[in-house]
Amino acid sequence: MPMDIQSTLDEITEMMDARAERGHVANYVPELAQVDPNQFAISVVTAAGAQFNAGACNVGFSAQSITKVFTLAIALGRSGDQIWQRVGREPSGNAFNSIVQLEQENGIPRNPFVNAGAIVTTDEVLAGRAPKQALAEIVGFVRAAAEDADIHINEAVAKSEQAHGHRNFALAHFLADHGNLRNAPELTLGTYFHQCAIELTTAQLALAGRFLMGADAGPRMVAQSRVRRMNALMLTCGHYDGSGDFAYRVGLPAKSGVGGGILAIVPGAASIAVWSPGLDRNGNSKLGTEALERLAHHMDWSIF
Ligand code: GLN
């Protein structure tokens, strides 16, 4: 079986490296637009602790929206179910940065994985502290989950988004207008942009995702009942308006980011991180999704 995982990852990597159609890198954050699309990496950590890597698994990439999973875990730890008064648990069927539902639904974002929802969970984690302290907690959480102190925020990426993130400023001000922001919009957004700019490799991300397998894999970061619920949200909302298609094709709870990374969980069995910067029309990694589809099929990994 272990040999099988490694050879499967090697085969998938070879196949993906040869692909000409790789999608388009995110260009609304200038710093992300510079990333070479011709990169691919995949890493798997099993519940028993075995690690497998292939491709550019030691190249750091911008985690972006994948960090929304970690921030949700921290927000739930701090505030418990009270957070659900500020953010919903339904798939959005809209783009990650859409503002339309916020207006229709009185400033309550659909779920914690669209931008508006993550701005709310970040706001909850910030809770009157200095952004530096909240960020130390978020980065500390990721480092503890991965058991790796060498995970950092890429300041240039954070600054680049801060300078161009008009859409997120609009979302934050809209939330504030509806009384759903506790801190000044620029402080919550500063924290949000920096958390999105956490940089890690697929090897580090697969390790950081172990706690979501449950089954006492890796450090226990949250209770098992919460792990289940987070996985439910990842399955239904983790890929925005592409969540249904992802569930159909891959059949695993997962969270994507515009940096081209995806963290996918096989409950009780494996944590998988994949990275390829080219995105599909929903802003999810094109080759990353295809690689997960192939891996899940080959390993017979599905929650269904
Ligand atoms: N920082 C990005 C943004 O707010 C995160 C979006 C994403 O990864 N989908 O636009």
Boltz pocket constraint, residues with backbone or C-beta under 6 A from the ligand:
constraints:
  - pocket:
      binder: B
      contacts: [[A, 63], [A, 64], [A, 65], [A, 66], [A, 96], [A, 97], [A, 115], [A, 161], [A, 168], [A, 192], [A, 193], [A, 196], [A, 256], [A, 257], [A, 258], [A, 259], [A, 283]]
      max_distance: 6.0
